[in-house]
Amino acid sequence: MPVIPSTSVLRDRWSRRYLVGVIGPIAATLLVWGTYMTTQELWGLFRTHGFMTITMIAGSFVAGVSSEGGGAVAYPVMTLVFDIAPAVARNFSLAIQSVGMTAAALYIWARRIPVETTYLWLVALGSVPGIVGGTYFIAPYVPPAYAKMMFVSFFLSYGLALFVINHIRDEGAIRTLPALTGVQQTELLGIGLIGGILSSIFGNGIDICSFAFVTLKYRLSEKVATPTSVVLMAFNAVLGFFLHALVLQDMQLEAYRFWWVSIPVVVFGAPLGAYVVNRVPRLYIATLLYVVIVVQFVSALWIIQPTVPLLLFSAGIFGVGILLFFQLTRWGPTSPAS
């Protein structure tokens, strides 16, 4: 008969895993960050850029607790509220999520929070050409105002579709994907490609794009899809930050300044979000998404005050999103298990 580990042995294994996967990386990050801030005499940045520290307290928590990464808060707040250039907001979003989302992903690993590995690896693979190609050939040519409205309009359509699924049709959810055909695997690769392109434009996108696909088409539970999307965004953020910081070398000084003042909060906020998401009902997570999405859209209309052509563009993006997301609900399984 197999030997069942004692409670003390299991506790020791958990302690080591938590130490290696969570406490160690956070301590190392804060040590390096504090040393750099001191040697470069950068503590004064908290007086001039501290508003982003406060913003990322909320942003990092949202990153861990929902399928919208920290960039989903940072990007609209920076571009809409503080009128910061979208390119700076995107680069900062990738940089800060490479820290916060990675911390959350390590916490997910340490706590053995369930993720959907088939969805994870296929979408991650597809996202590589998406974020690389989008960084070089698409993002530089998207007008700032249109980028802002495209972001909020597309995800408003997703929020409406998810609300209908959860509260009007009252459909159940599954906790793992069924065996996928070759066509279905290709679809997930394609979703990764699209999500990678969105991440290259906004500093965020692979998480919510893939989350939308698997929750609407397959009815994958938000409690599984959310931590999976967190790990995906961590991967995309690290890749995107690497591209801008080391390959293109176009990381703006302002983006770095915002990054430096935000690091000490995101290393705690994102894992805290991941902790909470594993302990609340899945519909609570969905409700948080509705609130964030609606606030983003209303704020964009209020701050940008779009012209008629921009409003028509926004309506078109919303319409395309509605058609796409509701079509996904018809392609999916007809009677998922609760």
SVG drawing of the C-alpha trace seen along z (x, -y; Angstrom):
<svg xmlns="http://www.w3.org/2000/svg" viewBox="-32 -66 57 68">
<polyline fill="none" stroke="black" stroke-width="0.4" points="0.0,0.0 1.2,-3.5 2.5,-5.5 0.4,-8.5 2.6,-11.4 1.8,-12.6 0.4,-16.0 3.7,-17.3 5.5,-16.1 2.9,-17.8 3.2,-20.9 7.0,-20.9 6.7,-20.4 4.2,-23.3 6.6,-25.5 9.5,-24.8 7.4,-25.3 6.0,-28.6 9.5,-29.8 11.1,-29.0 8.2,-30.1 6.9,-33.2 8.8,-34.5 12.3,-34.1 11.5,-35.9 9.6,-38.7 12.5,-39.3 15.1,-39.2 13.1,-41.6 12.7,-44.1 16.4,-43.8 17.5,-44.6 14.9,-47.3 15.8,-49.0 19.5,-48.8 19.0,-50.4 16.7,-53.1 19.3,-54.0 22.4,-54.0 20.7,-56.0 19.1,-58.4 15.6,-57.8 13.4,-58.0 12.3,-61.4 10.3,-59.9 7.6,-59.0 6.8,-62.7 6.4,-63.2 5.2,-59.8 3.6,-58.5 0.1,-58.6 1.1,-55.5 2.1,-53.7 -1.5,-54.3 -3.0,-53.3 -1.1,-50.0 -2.3,-49.1 -5.7,-48.6 -4.2,-47.5 -2.0,-44.7 -4.9,-43.3 -7.2,-43.3 -4.3,-41.6 -4.3,-38.7 -8.0,-38.4 -9.4,-38.7 -8.6,-37.9 -7.7,-41.5 -4.1,-42.1 -2.7,-45.1 -2.4,-46.8 -6.2,-46.8 -6.1,-49.4 -2.8,-51.0 -3.4,-51.6 -6.8,-53.4 -5.9,-55.3 -2.6,-56.6 -4.0,-57.4 -7.5,-58.6 -7.0,-60.2 -3.4,-61.5 -3.2,-61.9 0.0,-59.9 1.1,-58.8 -0.3,-55.3 3.2,-54.1 4.5,-55.0 1.4,-53.4 1.9,-50.2 5.6,-49.9 4.9,-50.6 2.1,-48.0 4.4,-45.3 7.2,-46.2 5.1,-46.3 3.2,-43.1 6.5,-41.3 7.0,-41.8 3.5,-41.6 2.0,-38.9 5.1,-36.8 4.7,-37.1 1.1,-36.1 2.0,-33.2 4.6,-31.9 2.0,-32.1 -0.4,-30.1 2.3,-27.5 3.2,-27.4 -0.4,-27.0 -1.1,-24.4 -4.1,-26.5 -5.6,-24.7 -4.8,-25.9 -5.9,-24.5 -2.6,-23.4 -3.8,-22.6 -5.3,-26.1 -2.2,-27.6 0.5,-26.1 -1.4,-26.4 -2.3,-30.0 1.2,-30.9 2.7,-29.3 0.4,-31.3 1.0,-34.5 4.7,-34.6 4.4,-35.6 1.5,-37.8 3.3,-40.0 6.6,-40.0 4.9,-40.8 2.4,-43.3 5.3,-45.1 7.1,-45.7 4.4,-46.0 1.1,-47.1 1.4,-48.9 3.5,-51.8 0.7,-52.7 -2.4,-52.7 -3.5,-56.3 -3.6,-57.0 -7.3,-58.0 -8.4,-55.0 -6.2,-52.7 -8.0,-53.9 -11.5,-53.5 -10.7,-50.1 -9.6,-48.8 -12.6,-49.8 -15.2,-49.0 -14.0,-45.5 -14.0,-44.5 -17.4,-46.1 -18.8,-43.6 -17.2,-40.8 -18.6,-41.9 -22.1,-41.9 -21.7,-38.4 -20.4,-37.1 -23.2,-38.7 -25.8,-37.0 -24.1,-33.6 -23.9,-33.8 -27.1,-35.6 -29.7,-35.3 -29.0,-31.8 -27.7,-30.7 -25.3,-28.1 -23.0,-26.0 -19.2,-25.8 -16.6,-23.0 -13.3,-22.9 -11.2,-21.4 -11.3,-21.4 -12.5,-18.3 -10.2,-16.5 -9.5,-18.9 -9.5,-18.1 -6.7,-19.5 -9.0,-22.3 -9.8,-23.3 -6.1,-23.3 -5.5,-25.5 -8.3,-27.8 -6.5,-28.3 -3.2,-29.0 -5.1,-31.6 -6.5,-33.2 -3.0,-33.3 -1.9,-35.2 -4.7,-37.7 -4.1,-38.2 -0.4,-38.7 -1.2,-41.4 -3.5,-43.1 -0.8,-42.9 1.7,-44.5 -0.7,-47.5 -2.1,-47.9 0.4,-46.1 -2.5,-43.8 -4.8,-41.5 -3.7,-37.9 -5.3,-37.2 -8.8,-38.6 -8.8,-37.5 -8.1,-33.9 -10.2,-34.0 -13.2,-35.2 -12.7,-32.4 -12.6,-29.5 -15.3,-30.8 -17.7,-31.5 -17.0,-28.6 -16.2,-25.9 -17.9,-27.3 -14.6,-26.9 -15.0,-28.1 -13.7,-31.5 -12.0,-30.0 -9.8,-27.9 -9.6,-30.3 -8.6,-33.3 -5.3,-31.8 -4.5,-30.3 -4.9,-33.8 -2.7,-35.3 0.2,-32.9 -0.4,-33.7 -0.1,-37.4 3.0,-37.0 4.6,-35.2 3.5,-37.9 4.6,-40.7 8.1,-39.3 8.4,-38.7 7.1,-42.2 9.2,-43.9 12.3,-42.1 11.5,-43.2 11.1,-46.9 13.9,-47.1 16.6,-45.0 15.8,-44.5 14.1,-47.7 15.5,-49.7 12.6,-52.1 11.6,-52.0 10.9,-55.6 12.4,-57.2 8.9,-58.0 7.9,-54.4 10.9,-53.3 10.1,-56.0 6.5,-54.7 7.9,-51.2 10.3,-52.0 7.7,-53.5 5.2,-50.7 7.4,-47.6 7.0,-47.5 3.2,-47.3 2.7,-44.9 4.9,-42.2 2.3,-41.9 -0.9,-43.1 -1.0,-40.5 -0.3,-37.5 -3.0,-38.8 -5.4,-38.9 -4.5,-35.3 -5.1,-34.3 -8.6,-35.9 -9.7,-34.4 -9.2,-30.9 -11.6,-31.6 -14.6,-33.3 -17.4,-32.0 -16.8,-32.3 -19.7,-34.7 -18.1,-37.2 -15.1,-37.2 -17.4,-37.7 -19.1,-40.6 -15.8,-42.3 -15.1,-42.1 -18.4,-43.7 -17.6,-46.7 -14.1,-47.2 -15.2,-47.0 -18.1,-49.4 -16.0,-51.9 -13.3,-51.8 -15.8,-52.5 -17.7,-55.3 -14.4,-56.9 -13.2,-56.8 -16.3,-58.5 -16.1,-61.2 -12.4,-62.0 -11.8,-61.5 -15.2,-63.0 -14.8,-61.2 -15.7,-62.8 -18.4,-61.3 -15.9,-59.2 -14.3,-57.9 -17.8,-57.0 -18.6,-55.1 -15.3,-53.3 -16.1,-52.4 -19.6,-51.2 -18.1,-49.1 -15.6,-47.5 -18.4,-46.8 -20.5,-45.3 -17.7,-43.0 -17.1,-41.9 -20.8,-41.1 -20.9,-39.0 -17.7,-37.2 -18.5,-36.5 -22.1,-35.4 -21.0,-33.2 -18.6,-31.5 -21.4,-30.7 -23.2,-28.8 -20.1,-26.9 -19.5,-25.6 -20.9,-22.6 -24.6,-22.5 -24.8,-21.2 -21.7,-21.7 -21.4,-20.2 -21.8,-22.5"/>
</svg>
